[in-house]
Amino acid sequence: MFIDIILVQEQIASDDIKERIAVVIDTLRATSTIITALGMGCREVIPVSSPAEAINLKKKALYSSYLLGGEIEGNYIESFQLGNSPVEYANTTLRGKGLILTTTNGTHALQKAKKSDMVIVCALLNAKAVSDWLSRQEKDLVICCAGTRGNYSLEDFLTAGRLVNNLIEKNSSFRASDLALTSACFYKSVRFGKDGKNGLPDMVKGSVNGERLCRSGFEEDVKYCAQEDIYTITPIYINGSIKPV
């Protein structure tokens, strides 16, 4: 397996992902929200590109009972039942329900990654489960970070580093690009930093997205998304739907 990283969803190109497994990361907050929804018993998540697409899909008989969730530039969408807060989803009854989700960055990254051989959804919340599953695969891997409005996001890079670190520890024959190796080194320096203290919560909170979300009243989301391995699911995105593999 060869492991590489794409830093922002705008750079995801067909030639870079075809015949590879793509892992999509948007730690603050879309992939954390998707993982939480599925962890709470949601039967499937349908990611779409816009609120209009979500509303039109819900009009179809097959999806009429689905919840609408998401945000535009961090703001709630009028007429939607849910936003893009994983804490909100963790406190909502979702078992057996379907969800149609649209977000500013994460769902766009998922749409762009569809031309890969397979798409996996990851955040810090399920990184161990994803790396365990990936370690049994043979195809090359490209980690697709969503980023924010075309800019690199520190928390996505940290999550990518967790994956790369775990995979290389599990199988020394796995090869990684320089960028992927850098992400693993960065993760280890933060996670096992000075005096062995876990620096992930402070680093995620101090990121540009972390600070923005805290200012907007979502500090609990930031704390929640900085947790590692609280879910053991590996969501796969196939035929327009995300379900646990």
Helices and strands as residue ranges (DSSP letters): E 2-6, G 9-11, H 14-17, E 21-25, H 30-39, E 44-47, H 51-58, G 61-63, E 67-72, E 75-76, H 86-90, E 98-102, H 106-112, G 113-115, E 118-122, G 124-126, H 127-134, E 141-145, H 154-170, E 175-176, H 178-191, G 194-196, H 200-206, H 208-215, H 219-225, E 235-238, E 241-244
